């Protein structure tokens, strides 16, 4: 299996960094091929503008999707962007490793999504959701939070974690065709002692060794929606 891990944390010695090290070692030992995009170490530029492209479709007015489609047809993506797209297309499993910041992913990871998932190459022309370019691949959020599980319960102060991650699971993974897996969450590692953190890393290692048993998040297929993109009424 080919695995792409996209790490979004500025401190390599953080718990997210430790989770990444465990993932790389565990998966490689199990015989998988692992690519790591460590966005902060790469100094990945999250800004979506003309630097994405070596080609120009319209020099007078910048419309990202027009430029993306033109670049897709003319091999016109910037080298750094093309490299990330190639990693993603080669992967069987995508892992987003990140801390939950302001109820979502860090800006650098959102910028990776904005730039890498380009129209024409990663979606478009009817290729979305279960008909997406990445259909057959799986995707997993591995993340840390600053608060305890109760805070992220449906009646918790921060709100239901499943809803906070919906833009990633449904709007990023499933939109491009990936099957989203149930997330792996470590709640409040900064409030743990060393033994507790070690136990969480072992739990992560075991989760990686049993990925085939990890439940998927099920969403309706396109055929279940009507012409105005609402779910058909069940009779």
C-alpha positions, -999 to +999 in steps of 0.1 A: +000+000+000+012+035-008+005+060+020+007+098+019+009+116+053+004+153+052+017+168+085+006+203+096+023+213+128+050+239+132+069+220+160+085+188+148+089+177+185+052+180+192+028+152+198+016+155+162+053+150+152+055+120+175+024+105+159+039+111+125+071+093+135+051+063+148+030+062+116+061+063+093+079+036+112+049+014+118+037+015+082+071+010+067+079-019+090+046-035+078+059-033+042+040-002+030+055+027+011+052+060+029+055+095+015+056+124+040+047+160+032+058+179+063+043+212+053+061+235+077+095+219+071+088+221+033+079+258+038+048+250+017+032+281+004-006+279+012-015+309-009-036+301-039-027+325-067-008+327-100+024+311-086+005+278-089+009+279-126+036+279-153+008+285-179-017+314-183-052+310-196-063+346-190-037+372-181-063+399-176-084+382-149-074+355-125-101+329-120-085+299-102-107+271-117-101+284-153-063+284-147-065+250-130-084+235-160-060+251-184-029+239-165-044+204-163-047+203-201-013+218-207+009+203-179+011+238-165+012+233-127+042+247-107+067+221-098+059+221-060+022+217-067+026+190-093+048+170-069+021+170-043-006+161-068+016+132-080+020+119-044-017+121-038-026+103-071-001+075-063-014+070-027-039+043-017-043+060+017-041+097+027-036+107+063-040+143+075-020+147+107-029+180+125-039+198+157-075+211+157-071+249+156-100+272+158-124+243+152-107+233+120-075+224+103-044+247+104-043+273+076-013+257+060-032+224+055-062+242+042-039+259+017-026+225+006-062+215-001-069+247-020-038+244-042-034+206-046-070+196-053-071+214-086-101+214-110-093+194-141-068+171-124-085+162-091-121+169-098-145+183-124-164+172-154-188+151-133-160+135-114-169+141-077-181+122-047-185+085-054-176+092-091-145+112-080-110+110-093-098+095-061-125+068-059-111+036-044-087+054-021-091+059+017-085+089+038-080+094+075-078+124+099-054+118+127-056+148+151-051+162+185-074+185+204-068+209+233-098+197+253-113+164+267-137+142+248-167+156+267-160+190+252-164+176+217-196+156+224-228+165+206-238+185+238-203+196+246-190+232+247-170+229+214-197+210+196-199+176+180-164+167+166-181+148+138-197+181+126-164+200+130-147+175+108-175+173+082-159+199+059-129+176+057-146+142+056-174+151+032-162+183+016-126+173+009-121+135+011-155+123-002-158+152-026-128+140-045-138+103-043-119+091-012-136+069+013-132+087+047-124+065+077-134+072+112-109+097+126-082+089+151-083+115+179-060+121+208-078+144+232-057+169+252-022+154+249-006+184+266-026+176+297-013+140+298+018+127+316+045+108+297+030+074+304-004+085+291+011+100+260+031+067+254-002+048+257-018+070+231+010+065+207+007+027+212-030+030+205-022+048+173+003+022+163-023-005+168-048+015+148-023+017+119-018-021+120-056-027+118-065-001+092-085-027+072-108-031+102-114+007+107-150+017+099-157+040+070-179+071+073-208+064+050-223+091+029-251+089+002-241+083-034-249+107-061-276+085-075-295+090-043-299+128-050-325+144-073-321+169-100-317+198-075-292+178-055-314+170-025-318+135-013-347+117-029-376+110-006-377+074+005-411+057-003 
